[in-house]
Amino acid sequence: MGAKITIDSSTLMNKGLEVIEAHELFGVDYDAIDVVVHPQSIVHGMVEFTDGATVAQCSMPDMRLPIGLALGAPARLAEPFGAVDWEKVGALTFEPPDRATFRCLDLAYAAGRAGGSAPAVLSAANEVAVEAFLAGRVRWTDIAGIVTEVLDRGTGNADEVADVLEADRVARERAVAAVERRSHP
């Protein structure tokens, strides 16, 4: 997956960004989007219909499947990269996220609900914080604090692409300063 995505997975920021994506791509209200932790990583998404039925997308955790879907769209490729051997899987378990430990999830919900440039600020601050963590300059537990500090300094409109790019630039500068305040040898 790569180092950044691995860290985003460990902080649940990846799930938070997916919540924002689901809202933006499908128009689903934030209050209707739930996140559950699924340790087996086989169920990648579920949709619950008004009648209570749930449809899930299941596959092995292998990036070749989504890459194949992207390359073959709208058709599916014949290679079964994500096929699940249901006899070997055993149980599928789900649990609520520990929001006290994994604060990035709620930061993403808040940024998404705030709208404007807040999601861009969230993403930029997170990228800087994760980069600093990977470089050994801050602790894993500092990531959410850095993102919070940058978000708390304010966001703006995102009416034009230039607005988003400027918000990203300013957020990165603010995140670098926040990292410097937290850096340890």
N, C-alpha and C positions, 0 to 999 in steps of 0.2 A: 504494500500500500504506500509506503514512503513514510518518512519520519514525521512530517507535519500531520498527515492524516492519522497516523498512529496516536500522536499526542491529542489531536482533536477528538479522537475516539475515547481516549482515556479521561478527558475532561467533560465529555458529552457535548462539546461544542458542535461536533458533527451532527448530532441529533437536533440541536437547536437551529443550525443552519438549514437542516432538512424541514423543520417546522416552518421556517420562513418561506422556503421554496414551495411547500405544499399550499401555504396560504396564497402566495403570489401566482403559482401556476394553475391552481384549481379553484381559487376563490373560497376556500374553506375557512370559516371563522377560527381564530386562534383557540377559542374555547371548545371547539369541536375536534381539536388535534391533540391526541394524547401520545405520550412517549412511554414505552415500557422497555425494560432491560431484558434482553433475551440472550443468555450466555452461549447458547449453541450457535448463534449467528446464521440460522437457516431461514427464518422468517424475516424477510427484508421490508415488508410493508403489509398492512392490512387495511381494508376498508370495511366499515360496518354500515350496512344499509338500514333504511328506516324500518324494515320488517324484522331487524335483529340478526339477519344473516351476515356472516363475515366472509370475505374473500381475501385470501392471502397470497402473496408472491413468495414462493419458497425455492431456494436453491442453495447449493453449497457455497460457502464464502470464498468465491473464486472470481477475481476481476475479469477473467476471460469471458464470462457470460455477459456482463453489461457491455463490454467492448464489442463482442459479437453482435449483441442486439443493436448497438449503434451503427456498426458497419453494415449489417444486413437489413436495417429498417426500410420499409415496414415489414419485410419478411423475416423469418427466423432462420438462422443457419442450421445446418444439419448436425453439426458437432455438438454433442451433449456435455458441454463444459460444466454445467451446474447441476447435473442430475443427482438427485438425492437417493441414496440407498436406504429406504425407509426401515428395513429390517435392522440396520446397524445404528440408526439414529438414536433409538431409545426414546427418552422423554423430551418433550419440548417444554421449557419452563419460561415463565415471564414474571417479572417483579417490578414494582414501582421504582423509579430512580431515587437515589438518596440526594435530595435537592440541597441539603446542607453541605454535603461534601462536593457535589458536582454543581457548583453555582453557575457555571457557564450556560447551562440549559435555561435557567430562568432569565439570565441576561439576554439570551437570544429571544425568548418570548417577549420580554419588555421592549427590546429594540424593534422587533417586528410590529408590535402594537403601537409603538411611538410613530413608526413610519418615517417619512421624509428621508433624511440621510442617515438615520440611526442604524439601519442594517449595514450600510457601508462602513460607518465608524466602528461598529462591532467587529466586522470582518478585518478591517485594517489593524485595529488595536490587537486583536487576537493573533494575527500573523506576526506582528512585531514581538509580542509576548512569547509566543511559541518559539520563534527564532532565538530569542534570548535564552529561553530554557534549554533548547538544544545546544546552545553554545556554552552552557554551564554558568551563565551570568545571573540567572534567577532560579528560584525553586519552582517546582510544579505547582505548589500551593500559591504562588504569586501570580499565576496567569490570570485567574478570575479577578484578582484585585487590580491588576493593571488595566484590564478591560473595563472594569467598573469605574476606575478613576477617569479614564478617557471619556466614557459615556457621560459621566457626571459633569464634565466640563461643557457639555452641550452639543447639540446637533442642529442641523438646519433643514432647509427645504431641499428637495431633490427633483425640482421641476425640469431641469435640463441635465444632460450628461456632464456638462462642465461643473454643475453643482456637486454631483457625486464624486467626480475626480478631485475637486477641491476638498471636499469632506474627507476623502481618503488620505490626501496629502497632509492635512492638518492633524487628522487622527494619528497618522504614523509619527509625526513630529512629537505629539503629546505622549504617545506610547513610548517612544525612545526616551523622553525625559522621565517618564514613570519608571522605566527599566533602570535608568541611571540611579534613581533614588533608592531602588531596591537591590541593586547589584551587590554581590558579595564575591570576594576573591576565590 
